[in-house]
Amino acid sequence: MSRKLEKITPRDEDFAQWYTDIVVNADLISYGPVKGTMIFKPYGYAIWENIQKYLDQKFKELKVTNVYFPLLIPKSLFDKEKEHIEGFSPEIATVTKVGDKKLEEELYIRPTSEVLFGTFFAKEIQGYRDLPLLYNQWVNVLRWEKTTRPFLRTSEFLWQEGHTIHAKAQEAKDFTLKILDVYSKFAEEALLLPVIRGQKTEREKFAGALETYTIESLMYDGQALQCGTSHYFGQNFAKPFDIKFSNQDNQLEYAYSTSWGVSTRTIGAIIMTHGDDHGLVLPPMIAPTQVMIVPVKNDEALLTVAEQIKEQLGDFRVAIDESEKSFGYKLANAEIKGIPVRVEIGPRDLEQESVTITRRDTFEKIQVKIPQILPTINKLFAEISANLFNRALTNRQQRTIKVNTYEEYKEILKQKNALFLVPFCGAIACENIIKEETQTVSRCIPFDISREVSGQCFRCDNPAQYLVYFARAY
């Protein structure tokens, strides 16, 4: 194994500092000049581009088309949906003047675009034949966060924001869950994150939604992270924005809408789930460089073979490190960037017509004959993907605890972070007390566990309505 970079704090010593060290030293971002903003460097943005490519294709398979809506939202529009504006008001940035001229109406920098889509849909739709409209946009949004951390919680972040409008309530509900399926497969296939699919509680659902569905993952340190949400609005946005259509009986009816999103916080999830004390560990599917070829020296014979190997691996994202850095530095750099597989070539390897292949997740090294590199890497990618997923799943299983009493819950929390499965009454007031006293929140009412539950809520004397996952969360 090559030398370990000393500037990465050990993960088990200080998880928060370890995370920051990874983000900076893997060359993903620089900090922006305004608090809570970040500059995506090429390597960090390339990860996001690969996420975009995966999801964009899946959306298009559902006949979703891409659009772009404005950054600025007039205050009068935002105020039309009261619950929505109340949910976002603490985080909204406002434009009040241009140059020295005060604006007649304040403009909000979009925290999300439901109101813009609602206004547009009201003008665009006449009859049931116009429906459904299935739109998505890849944009930035601004939410003025008090506490910020790169990728996980930043004042400005990138995401995809889907909005659809339907003639039938059931059709809108079904589409909400179709998107959740897309998100689940994306998380588990591309990011190798085992996720729990479920519904948010009344307290945690999106402002203005009737129902919010989520995929939740557990990080290495036992804190949860929401990786994607899909919202069913019913007619909650159609009514204030007067989105009506003429139905098959030629009667005017309010339409039904959804919205859904995945953001750059998924990059934070990858880091905190798969990373180690040597740096990033990237899933092969979204790694900007899947294979790094590292010649021991920039010798003409070695570079010629490196180019031949790169050509052999033409279906993969392959790079050759031809920098003037030392061989040890090159290996350490590939490690910190989480490149799934390294192919190392030296003079002795050439004599034997072989190379040394190192996998990033386990650091296992194998000698491979040059004609066998392609099938070997195909096999390794499958093994790496399975290992990363199973490692994360094992961590979640070991940190999932079922409790029935609040006393036991608080006692375990004193010792460690965990994912708790508890009987819960569902009351917002009860959940507010839990958050205030323990800094934990509900994550979801899981789909894969029966909602039939007897007995009392784990915190109060009221009857339990369902089993719910609670945890500290990012």
PAMARMAR-225698 format. One record per residue (C-alpha): x, y, z negated; residue number from 1. Coordinates in nm, 2 decimals, decimal comma, m for minus. Layout:
+--------+--------+--------+-----+
:      u :      v :      w :   k :
+--------+--------+--------+-----+
:      X :      Y :      Z : NUM :
...
+--------+--------+--------+-----+
***
This chain:
+--------+--------+--------+-----+
:      u :      v :      w :   k :
+--------+--------+--------+-----+
:   0,00 :   0,00 :   0,00 :   1 :
:   0,13 :   0,35 :   0,08 :   2 :
:   0,18 :   0,61 :  m0,19 :   3 :
:  m0,12 :   0,74 :  m0,38 :   4 :
:  m0,17 :   1,11 :  m0,35 :   5 :
:  m0,11 :   1,26 :  m0,69 :   6 :
:  m0,34 :   1,56 :  m0,64 :   7 :
:  m0,65 :   1,34 :  m0,66 :   8 :
:  m0,78 :   1,31 :  m1,01 :   9 :
:  m0,87 :   0,95 :  m1,10 :  10 :
:  m1,24 :   0,88 :  m1,06 :  11 :
:  m1,29 :   0,73 :  m1,40 :  12 :
:  m1,11 :   1,01 :  m1,57 :  13 :
:  m1,31 :   1,31 :  m1,44 :  14 :
:  m1,57 :   1,23 :  m1,18 :  15 :
:  m1,66 :   1,59 :  m1,10 :  16 :
:  m1,29 :   1,69 :  m1,05 :  17 :
:  m1,23 :   1,37 :  m0,85 :  18 :
:  m1,52 :   1,47 :  m0,62 :  19 :
:  m1,38 :   1,82 :  m0,56 :  20 :
:  m1,03 :   1,69 :  m0,50 :  21 :
:  m1,17 :   1,45 :  m0,23 :  22 :
:  m1,37 :   1,72 :  m0,06 :  23 :
:  m1,07 :   1,95 :  m0,03 :  24 :
:  m0,79 :   1,71 :   0,03 :  25 :
:  m0,97 :   1,51 :   0,29 :  26 :
:  m0,99 :   1,83 :   0,48 :  27 :
:  m1,37 :   1,83 :   0,50 :  28 :
:  m1,44 :   2,19 :   0,40 :  29 :
:  m1,31 :   2,53 :   0,29 :  30 :
:  m1,50 :   2,74 :   0,05 :  31 :
:  m1,69 :   3,03 :   0,21 :  32 :
:  m1,65 :   3,40 :   0,09 :  33 :
:  m2,00 :   3,40 :  m0,06 :  34 :
:  m2,06 :   3,19 :  m0,37 :  35 :
:  m2,22 :   2,85 :  m0,29 :  36 :
:  m2,13 :   2,86 :   0,08 :  37 :
:  m1,88 :   2,64 :   0,26 :  38 :
:  m1,69 :   2,63 :   0,59 :  39 :
:  m1,72 :   2,29 :   0,77 :  40 :
:  m1,38 :   2,20 :   0,89 :  41 :
:  m1,35 :   1,98 :   1,21 :  42 :
:  m1,33 :   1,65 :   1,02 :  43 :
:  m1,63 :   1,73 :   0,79 :  44 :
:  m1,84 :   1,86 :   1,08 :  45 :
:  m1,76 :   1,55 :   1,29 :  46 :
:  m1,92 :   1,33 :   1,01 :  47 :
:  m2,23 :   1,55 :   1,03 :  48 :
:  m2,23 :   1,52 :   1,41 :  49 :
:  m2,23 :   1,14 :   1,39 :  50 :
:  m2,52 :   1,16 :   1,14 :  51 :
:  m2,70 :   1,38 :   1,39 :  52 :
:  m2,65 :   1,15 :   1,68 :  53 :
:  m2,79 :   0,85 :   1,49 :  54 :
:  m3,10 :   1,03 :   1,36 :  55 :
:  m3,17 :   1,22 :   1,68 :  56 :
:  m3,19 :   0,90 :   1,88 :  57 :
:  m3,42 :   0,74 :   1,62 :  58 :
:  m3,65 :   1,05 :   1,62 :  59 :
:  m3,67 :   1,05 :   2,00 :  60 :
:  m3,77 :   0,68 :   1,99 :  61 :
:  m4,08 :   0,81 :   1,80 :  62 :
:  m4,14 :   1,07 :   2,07 :  63 :
:  m4,02 :   1,36 :   1,85 :  64 :
:  m3,88 :   1,65 :   2,05 :  65 :
:  m3,63 :   1,91 :   1,93 :  66 :
:  m3,72 :   2,28 :   1,90 :  67 :
:  m3,57 :   2,59 :   1,73 :  68 :
:  m3,76 :   2,83 :   1,51 :  69 :
:  m3,64 :   3,18 :   1,38 :  70 :
:  m3,43 :   3,23 :   1,07 :  71 :
:  m3,64 :   3,51 :   0,93 :  72 :
:  m3,99 :   3,47 :   0,79 :  73 :
:  m4,22 :   3,77 :   0,72 :  74 :
:  m4,33 :   3,79 :   0,35 :  75 :
:  m4,70 :   3,81 :   0,45 :  76 :
:  m4,67 :   3,47 :   0,62 :  77 :
:  m4,50 :   3,30 :   0,33 :  78 :
:  m4,76 :   3,43 :   0,09 :  79 :
:  m5,04 :   3,25 :   0,27 :  80 :
:  m4,96 :   2,92 :   0,10 :  81 :
:  m4,94 :   3,01 :  m0,27 :  82 :
:  m4,82 :   2,68 :  m0,41 :  83 :
:  m4,54 :   2,67 :  m0,15 :  84 :
:  m4,41 :   3,02 :  m0,22 :  85 :
:  m4,42 :   2,96 :  m0,60 :  86 :
:  m4,21 :   2,64 :  m0,55 :  87 :
:  m3,94 :   2,84 :  m0,36 :  88 :
:  m3,96 :   3,19 :  m0,50 :  89 :
:  m3,66 :   3,16 :  m0,74 :  90 :
:  m3,43 :   3,06 :  m0,45 :  91 :
:  m3,54 :   3,29 :  m0,17 :  92 :
:  m3,30 :   3,55 :  m0,03 :  93 :
:  m3,47 :   3,86 :   0,10 :  94 :
:  m3,38 :   4,11 :   0,38 :  95 :
:  m3,51 :   4,45 :   0,28 :  96 :
:  m3,33 :   4,69 :   0,51 :  97 :
:  m3,14 :   4,71 :   0,84 :  98 :
:  m2,86 :   4,96 :   0,84 :  99 :
:  m2,99 :   5,25 :   0,63 : 100 :
:  m3,35 :   5,19 :   0,72 : 101 :
:  m3,58 :   5,02 :   0,47 : 102 :
:  m3,80 :   4,76 :   0,64 : 103 :
:  m4,18 :   4,80 :   0,62 : 104 :
:  m4,21 :   4,44 :   0,53 : 105 :
:  m3,96 :   4,22 :   0,35 : 106 :
:  m3,82 :   3,93 :   0,55 : 107 :
:  m3,72 :   3,59 :   0,39 : 108 :
:  m3,43 :   3,39 :   0,51 : 109 :
:  m3,58 :   3,05 :   0,57 : 110 :
:  m3,56 :   2,81 :   0,27 : 111 :
:  m3,77 :   2,58 :   0,49 : 112 :
:  m4,00 :   2,64 :   0,79 : 113 :
:  m4,35 :   2,51 :   0,71 : 114 :
:  m4,50 :   2,86 :   0,74 : 115 :
:  m4,34 :   2,93 :   1,08 : 116 :
:  m4,46 :   2,60 :   1,22 : 117 :
:  m4,80 :   2,65 :   1,07 : 118 :
:  m4,84 :   2,98 :   1,25 : 119 :
:  m4,71 :   2,84 :   1,57 : 120 :
:  m4,94 :   2,53 :   1,56 : 121 :
:  m5,25 :   2,75 :   1,50 : 122 :
:  m5,18 :   2,93 :   1,83 : 123 :
:  m5,07 :   2,62 :   2,03 : 124 :
:  m5,35 :   2,38 :   1,95 : 125 :
:  m5,70 :   2,40 :   2,11 : 126 :
:  m5,84 :   2,05 :   2,13 : 127 :
:  m5,77 :   1,70 :   2,01 : 128 :
:  m5,60 :   1,62 :   2,34 : 129 :
:  m5,32 :   1,86 :   2,24 : 130 :
:  m5,24 :   1,64 :   1,94 : 131 :
:  m5,02 :   1,51 :   1,80 : 132 :
:  m4,73 :   1,76 :   1,82 : 133 :
:  m4,41 :   1,60 :   1,69 : 134 :
:  m4,12 :   1,85 :   1,65 : 135 :
:  m3,78 :   1,85 :   1,48 : 136 :
:  m3,51 :   2,12 :   1,45 : 137 :
:  m3,15 :   2,10 :   1,35 : 138 :
:  m3,08 :   2,42 :   1,16 : 139 :
:  m2,93 :   2,59 :   0,85 : 140 :
:  m3,14 :   2,70 :   0,55 : 141 :
:  m3,07 :   2,92 :   0,26 : 142 :
:  m3,17 :   2,85 :  m0,10 : 143 :
:  m2,99 :   3,06 :  m0,37 : 144 :
:  m2,87 :   2,79 :  m0,60 : 145 :
:  m2,75 :   2,88 :  m0,95 : 146 :
:  m2,50 :   2,59 :  m0,98 : 147 :
:  m2,33 :   2,48 :  m0,66 : 148 :
:  m2,11 :   2,19 :  m0,55 : 149 :
:  m1,99 :   2,12 :  m0,19 : 150 :
:  m2,25 :   1,92 :   0,01 : 151 :
:  m2,46 :   1,83 :  m0,29 : 152 :
:  m2,60 :   2,17 :  m0,37 : 153 :
:  m2,50 :   2,47 :  m0,17 : 154 :
:  m2,67 :   2,80 :  m0,11 : 155 :
:  m2,66 :   2,74 :   0,27 : 156 :
:  m2,67 :   2,40 :   0,41 : 157 :
:  m2,74 :   2,21 :   0,73 : 158 :
:  m3,03 :   1,97 :   0,79 : 159 :
:  m3,29 :   1,84 :   1,02 : 160 :
:  m3,64 :   1,96 :   0,96 : 161 :
:  m3,93 :   1,77 :   1,12 : 162 :
:  m4,28 :   1,90 :   1,14 : 163 :
:  m4,58 :   1,72 :   1,29 : 164 :
:  m4,95 :   1,80 :   1,33 : 165 :
:  m5,22 :   1,53 :   1,38 : 166 :
:  m5,59 :   1,50 :   1,45 : 167 :
:  m5,64 :   1,22 :   1,20 : 168 :
:  m5,54 :   1,20 :   0,83 : 169 :
:  m5,44 :   0,83 :   0,86 : 170 :
:  m5,22 :   0,90 :   1,16 : 171 :
:  m5,04 :   1,18 :   0,97 : 172 :
:  m4,99 :   0,95 :   0,67 : 173 :
:  m4,87 :   0,67 :   0,89 : 174 :
:  m4,62 :   0,90 :   1,05 : 175 :
:  m4,49 :   1,02 :   0,72 : 176 :
:  m4,41 :   0,66 :   0,63 : 177 :
:  m4,26 :   0,58 :   0,97 : 178 :
:  m4,01 :   0,86 :   0,91 : 179 :
:  m3,93 :   0,72 :   0,57 : 180 :
:  m3,85 :   0,39 :   0,74 : 181 :
:  m3,61 :   0,57 :   0,98 : 182 :
:  m3,44 :   0,73 :   0,68 : 183 :
:  m3,42 :   0,40 :   0,49 : 184 :
:  m3,25 :   0,22 :   0,78 : 185 :
:  m3,02 :   0,52 :   0,84 : 186 :
:  m2,91 :   0,52 :   0,48 : 187 :
:  m2,85 :   0,14 :   0,47 : 188 :
:  m2,72 :   0,08 :   0,82 : 189 :
:  m2,52 :   0,39 :   0,89 : 190 :
:  m2,42 :   0,52 :   0,55 : 191 :
:  m2,42 :   0,18 :   0,38 : 192 :
:  m2,62 :   0,32 :   0,08 : 193 :
:  m2,87 :   0,09 :  m0,08 : 194 :
:  m3,18 :   0,30 :  m0,14 : 195 :
:  m3,50 :   0,27 :  m0,33 : 196 :
:  m3,81 :   0,37 :  m0,13 : 197 :
:  m4,09 :   0,53 :  m0,33 : 198 :
:  m4,33 :   0,82 :  m0,39 : 199 :
:  m4,25 :   1,12 :  m0,60 : 200 :
:  m4,44 :   1,20 :  m0,92 : 201 :
:  m4,68 :   1,50 :  m0,93 : 202 :
:  m4,40 :   1,71 :  m1,09 : 203 :
:  m4,13 :   1,62 :  m0,84 : 204 :
:  m4,33 :   1,63 :  m0,51 : 205 :
:  m4,26 :   1,90 :  m0,26 : 206 :
:  m4,44 :   2,24 :  m0,31 : 207 :
:  m4,76 :   2,23 :  m0,11 : 208 :
:  m4,76 :   1,85 :  m0,03 : 209 :
:  m5,03 :   1,61 :  m0,12 : 210 :
:  m4,77 :   1,32 :  m0,13 : 211 :
:  m4,39 :   1,32 :  m0,11 : 212 :
:  m4,20 :   1,00 :  m0,03 : 213 :
:  m3,83 :   0,96 :  m0,09 : 214 :
:  m3,53 :   0,74 :  m0,06 : 215 :
:  m3,31 :   0,74 :  m0,37 : 216 :
:  m2,96 :   0,62 :  m0,42 : 217 :
:  m2,74 :   0,58 :  m0,72 : 218 :
:  m2,38 :   0,72 :  m0,72 : 219 :
:  m2,08 :   0,55 :  m0,87 : 220 :
:  m2,11 :   0,75 :  m1,19 : 221 :
:  m2,47 :   0,64 :  m1,25 : 222 :
:  m2,64 :   0,96 :  m1,14 : 223 :
:  m2,91 :   0,95 :  m0,88 : 224 :
:  m2,92 :   1,14 :  m0,55 : 225 :
:  m3,22 :   1,20 :  m0,33 : 226 :
:  m3,11 :   1,12 :   0,03 : 227 :
:  m3,42 :   1,21 :   0,23 : 228 :
:  m3,78 :   1,30 :   0,19 : 229 :
:  m4,10 :   1,28 :   0,39 : 230 :
:  m4,41 :   1,48 :   0,30 : 231 :
:  m4,78 :   1,43 :   0,38 : 232 :
:  m4,95 :   1,77 :   0,36 : 233 :
:  m5,31 :   1,67 :   0,45 : 234 :
:  m5,48 :   2,00 :   0,54 : 235 :
:  m5,29 :   2,20 :   0,28 : 236 :
:  m5,11 :   2,41 :   0,55 : 237 :
:  m5,38 :   2,38 :   0,81 : 238 :
:  m5,63 :   2,57 :   0,60 : 239 :
:  m5,43 :   2,88 :   0,51 : 240 :
:  m5,28 :   2,90 :   0,86 : 241 :
:  m5,62 :   2,83 :   1,03 : 242 :
:  m5,48 :   2,53 :   1,23 : 243 :
:  m5,81 :   2,40 :   1,39 : 244 :
:  m5,88 :   2,19 :   1,69 : 245 :
:  m6,19 :   2,08 :   1,87 : 246 :
:  m6,25 :   1,71 :   1,80 : 247 :
:  m6,41 :   1,45 :   2,02 : 248 :
:  m6,76 :   1,56 :   1,90 : 249 :
:  m6,67 :   1,92 :   2,01 : 250 :
:  m6,66 :   2,04 :   1,65 : 251 :
:  m6,39 :   2,25 :   1,50 : 252 :
:  m6,18 :   2,06 :   1,24 : 253 :
:  m5,86 :   2,14 :   1,04 : 254 :
:  m5,56 :   1,94 :   1,15 : 255 :
:  m5,33 :   1,72 :   0,93 : 256 :
:  m4,96 :   1,79 :   0,90 : 257 :
:  m4,63 :   1,64 :   0,78 : 258 :
:  m4,27 :   1,75 :   0,73 : 259 :
:  m3,95 :   1,56 :   0,66 : 260 :
:  m3,58 :   1,63 :   0,62 : 261 :
:  m3,23 :   1,49 :   0,57 : 262 :
:  m2,94 :   1,73 :   0,49 : 263 :
:  m2,56 :   1,75 :   0,47 : 264 :
:  m2,60 :   1,63 :   0,10 : 265 :
:  m2,58 :   1,28 :   0,25 : 266 :
:  m2,21 :   1,34 :   0,31 : 267 :
:  m2,18 :   1,40 :  m0,07 : 268 :
:  m2,36 :   1,06 :  m0,12 : 269 :
:  m2,11 :   0,89 :   0,10 : 270 :
:  m1,82 :   1,03 :  m0,10 : 271 :
:  m1,96 :   0,96 :  m0,44 : 272 :
:  m2,07 :   0,60 :  m0,35 : 273 :
:  m1,78 :   0,47 :  m0,15 : 274 :
:  m1,48 :   0,69 :  m0,23 : 275 :
:  m1,20 :   0,57 :  m0,46 : 276 :
:  m0,88 :   0,72 :  m0,62 : 277 :
:  m0,71 :   0,73 :  m0,28 : 278 :
:  m0,97 :   0,94 :  m0,11 : 279 :
:  m1,27 :   0,89 :   0,12 : 280 :
:  m1,39 :   0,55 :   0,23 : 281 :
:  m1,61 :   0,61 :   0,53 : 282 :
:  m1,87 :   0,37 :   0,68 : 283 :
:  m1,75 :   0,26 :   1,03 : 284 :
:  m2,07 :   0,38 :   1,20 : 285 :
:  m2,02 :   0,75 :   1,10 : 286 :
:  m1,64 :   0,78 :   1,06 : 287 :
:  m1,51 :   1,04 :   1,31 : 288 :
:  m1,20 :   0,82 :   1,36 : 289 :
:  m1,28 :   0,45 :   1,33 : 290 :
:  m0,93 :   0,33 :   1,40 : 291 :
:  m0,61 :   0,51 :   1,34 : 292 :
:  m0,30 :   0,38 :   1,53 : 293 :
:   0,01 :   0,46 :   1,33 : 294 :
:   0,35 :   0,40 :   1,50 : 295 :
:   0,64 :   0,37 :   1,25 : 296 :
:   0,81 :   0,64 :   1,46 : 297 :
:   0,74 :   0,83 :   1,78 : 298 :
:   0,94 :   0,60 :   1,99 : 299 :
:   0,85 :   0,58 :   2,36 : 300 :
:   0,80 :   0,20 :   2,35 : 301 :
:   0,58 :   0,21 :   2,04 : 302 :
:   0,37 :   0,50 :   2,18 : 303 :
:   0,32 :   0,31 :   2,51 : 304 :
:   0,19 :   0,01 :   2,32 : 305 :
:  m0,03 :   0,24 :   2,11 : 306 :
:  m0,19 :   0,38 :   2,42 : 307 :
:  m0,25 :   0,03 :   2,55 : 308 :
:  m0,42 :  m0,07 :   2,22 : 309 :
:  m0,63 :   0,25 :   2,23 : 310 :
:  m0,75 :   0,16 :   2,58 : 311 :
:  m0,83 :  m0,19 :   2,46 : 312 :
:  m1,05 :  m0,04 :   2,19 : 313 :
:  m1,22 :   0,20 :   2,43 : 314 :
:  m1,57 :   0,15 :   2,28 : 315 :
:  m1,45 :   0,28 :   1,94 : 316 :
:  m1,34 :   0,62 :   1,82 : 317 :
:  m0,96 :   0,57 :   1,82 : 318 :
:  m0,67 :   0,82 :   1,75 : 319 :
:  m0,30 :   0,78 :   1,76 : 320 :
:  m0,10 :   0,97 :   1,49 : 321 :
:   0,18 :   1,12 :   1,69 : 322 :
:   0,26 :   1,39 :   1,43 : 323 :
:   0,61 :   1,45 :   1,32 : 324 :
:   0,52 :   1,36 :   0,96 : 325 :
:   0,68 :   1,06 :   0,78 : 326 :
:   0,53 :   0,72 :   0,82 : 327 :
:   0,43 :   0,71 :   0,45 : 328 :
:   0,26 :   1,05 :   0,49 : 329 :
:   0,07 :   0,92 :   0,79 : 330 :
:  m0,06 :   0,62 :   0,60 : 331 :
:  m0,16 :   0,83 :   0,30 : 332 :
:  m0,34 :   1,08 :   0,53 : 333 :
:  m0,54 :   0,80 :   0,69 : 334 :
:  m0,63 :   0,67 :   0,35 : 335 :
:  m0,75 :   1,00 :   0,21 : 336 :
:  m0,96 :   1,06 :   0,52 : 337 :
:  m1,12 :   0,72 :   0,47 : 338 :
:  m1,05 :   0,59 :   0,82 : 339 :
:  m1,19 :   0,23 :   0,82 : 340 :
:  m0,90 :   0,05 :   0,99 : 341 :
:  m0,54 :   0,13 :   1,05 : 342 :
:  m0,33 :  m0,03 :   1,32 : 343 :
:   0,04 :  m0,01 :   1,23 : 344 :
:   0,31 :  m0,07 :   1,49 : 345 :
:   0,69 :  m0,11 :   1,43 : 346 :
:   0,98 :  m0,25 :   1,63 : 347 :
:   0,96 :  m0,58 :   1,45 : 348 :
:   0,59 :  m0,60 :   1,54 : 349 :
:   0,67 :  m0,55 :   1,91 : 350 :
:   0,92 :  m0,83 :   1,90 : 351 :
:   0,64 :  m1,06 :   1,79 : 352 :
:   0,38 :  m0,90 :   2,02 : 353 :
:   0,17 :  m0,83 :   1,71 : 354 :
:   0,05 :  m0,54 :   1,49 : 355 :
:  m0,03 :  m0,49 :   1,12 : 356 :
:  m0,40 :  m0,41 :   1,06 : 357 :
:  m0,50 :  m0,26 :   0,73 : 358 :
:  m0,87 :  m0,22 :   0,62 : 359 :
:  m0,94 :   0,09 :   0,41 : 360 :
:  m1,19 :  m0,06 :   0,17 : 361 :
:  m0,97 :  m0,33 :   0,02 : 362 :
:  m0,62 :  m0,24 :   0,16 : 363 :
:  m0,59 :  m0,60 :   0,28 : 364 :
:  m0,32 :  m0,63 :   0,55 : 365 :
:  m0,32 :  m0,89 :   0,83 : 366 :
:  m0,08 :  m0,96 :   1,12 : 367 :
:  m0,27 :  m0,98 :   1,45 : 368 :
:  m0,15 :  m1,06 :   1,80 : 369 :
:  m0,21 :  m0,77 :   2,04 : 370 :
:  m0,47 :  m0,96 :   2,26 : 371 :
:  m0,67 :  m1,03 :   1,94 : 372 :
:  m0,70 :  m0,68 :   1,82 : 373 :
:  m1,05 :  m0,61 :   1,96 : 374 :
:  m1,22 :  m0,92 :   1,83 : 375 :
:  m1,04 :  m0,88 :   1,49 : 376 :
:  m1,16 :  m0,52 :   1,45 : 377 :
:  m1,52 :  m0,61 :   1,55 : 378 :
:  m1,51 :  m0,87 :   1,27 : 379 :
:  m1,35 :  m0,63 :   1,03 : 380 :
:  m1,61 :  m0,36 :   1,08 : 381 :
:  m1,89 :  m0,61 :   1,00 : 382 :
:  m1,70 :  m0,72 :   0,69 : 383 :
:  m1,62 :  m0,37 :   0,57 : 384 :
:  m1,98 :  m0,26 :   0,62 : 385 :
:  m2,11 :  m0,56 :   0,42 : 386 :
:  m1,85 :  m0,51 :   0,15 : 387 :
:  m1,93 :  m0,13 :   0,10 : 388 :
:  m2,30 :  m0,19 :   0,09 : 389 :
:  m2,28 :  m0,48 :  m0,15 : 390 :
:  m2,03 :  m0,30 :  m0,37 : 391 :
:  m2,28 :   0,00 :  m0,40 : 392 :
:  m2,57 :  m0,24 :  m0,46 : 393 :
:  m2,38 :  m0,42 :  m0,74 : 394 :
:  m2,31 :  m0,09 :  m0,90 : 395 :
:  m2,68 :   0,01 :  m0,89 : 396 :
:  m2,79 :  m0,33 :  m1,02 : 397 :
:  m2,55 :  m0,31 :  m1,31 : 398 :
:  m2,67 :   0,03 :  m1,40 : 399 :
:  m3,04 :  m0,03 :  m1,37 : 400 :
:  m3,21 :  m0,07 :  m1,71 : 401 :
:  m3,57 :  m0,14 :  m1,80 : 402 :
:  m3,68 :   0,02 :  m2,12 : 403 :
:  m4,02 :   0,07 :  m2,29 : 404 :
:  m3,95 :   0,32 :  m2,57 : 405 :
:  m3,82 :   0,67 :  m2,57 : 406 :
:  m3,59 :   0,60 :  m2,86 : 407 :
:  m3,41 :   0,33 :  m2,67 : 408 :
:  m3,40 :   0,55 :  m2,36 : 409 :
:  m3,23 :   0,84 :  m2,54 : 410 :
:  m2,99 :   0,60 :  m2,72 : 411 :
:  m2,86 :   0,45 :  m2,40 : 412 :
:  m2,83 :   0,80 :  m2,24 : 413 :
:  m2,59 :   0,90 :  m2,52 : 414 :
:  m2,35 :   0,62 :  m2,40 : 415 :
:  m2,38 :   0,63 :  m2,02 : 416 :
:  m2,57 :   0,74 :  m1,71 : 417 :
:  m2,81 :   0,48 :  m1,57 : 418 :
:  m3,12 :   0,43 :  m1,36 : 419 :
:  m3,41 :   0,36 :  m1,60 : 420 :
:  m3,73 :   0,18 :  m1,50 : 421 :
:  m4,00 :   0,29 :  m1,75 : 422 :
:  m4,38 :   0,28 :  m1,79 : 423 :
:  m4,49 :   0,64 :  m1,74 : 424 :
:  m4,82 :   0,83 :  m1,78 : 425 :
:  m4,75 :   1,06 :  m1,48 : 426 :
:  m4,83 :   1,38 :  m1,66 : 427 :
:  m4,64 :   1,69 :  m1,56 : 428 :
:  m4,63 :   1,81 :  m1,92 : 429 :
:  m4,48 :   1,48 :  m2,04 : 430 :
:  m4,21 :   1,49 :  m1,77 : 431 :
:  m4,13 :   1,85 :  m1,85 : 432 :
:  m4,05 :   1,75 :  m2,21 : 433 :
:  m3,84 :   1,45 :  m2,09 : 434 :
:  m3,64 :   1,68 :  m1,87 : 435 :
:  m3,59 :   1,94 :  m2,14 : 436 :
:  m3,48 :   1,69 :  m2,40 : 437 :
:  m3,27 :   1,45 :  m2,19 : 438 :
:  m3,18 :   1,64 :  m1,87 : 439 :
:  m3,33 :   1,34 :  m1,68 : 440 :
:  m3,61 :   1,35 :  m1,42 : 441 :
:  m3,83 :   1,10 :  m1,24 : 442 :
:  m3,68 :   0,98 :  m0,91 : 443 :
:  m3,97 :   0,78 :  m0,77 : 444 :
:  m4,26 :   0,54 :  m0,81 : 445 :
:  m4,10 :   0,25 :  m0,63 : 446 :
:  m4,28 :   0,07 :  m0,34 : 447 :
:  m4,12 :  m0,27 :  m0,42 : 448 :
:  m4,26 :  m0,30 :  m0,77 : 449 :
:  m4,63 :  m0,35 :  m0,85 : 450 :
:  m4,81 :  m0,03 :  m0,96 : 451 :
:  m5,02 :  m0,24 :  m1,20 : 452 :
:  m4,89 :  m0,17 :  m1,55 : 453 :
:  m5,03 :  m0,20 :  m1,90 : 454 :
:  m4,95 :  m0,04 :  m2,23 : 455 :
:  m4,84 :   0,31 :  m2,32 : 456 :
:  m4,61 :   0,56 :  m2,15 : 457 :
:  m4,26 :   0,52 :  m2,28 : 458 :
:  m4,26 :   0,87 :  m2,42 : 459 :
:  m4,62 :   0,95 :  m2,53 : 460 :
:  m4,92 :   0,76 :  m2,65 : 461 :
:  m5,12 :   0,79 :  m2,33 : 462 :
:  m5,18 :   0,49 :  m2,11 : 463 :
:  m4,90 :   0,42 :  m1,85 : 464 :
:  m5,01 :   0,47 :  m1,49 : 465 :
:  m4,71 :   0,31 :  m1,32 : 466 :
:  m4,35 :   0,21 :  m1,35 : 467 :
:  m4,12 :   0,49 :  m1,26 : 468 :
:  m3,74 :   0,53 :  m1,21 : 469 :
:  m3,59 :   0,81 :  m1,42 : 470 :
:  m3,22 :   0,92 :  m1,42 : 471 :
:  m2,99 :   1,22 :  m1,44 : 472 :
:  m2,95 :   1,34 :  m1,08 : 473 :
:  m2,75 :   1,56 :  m0,85 : 474 :
+--------+--------+--------+-----+
***
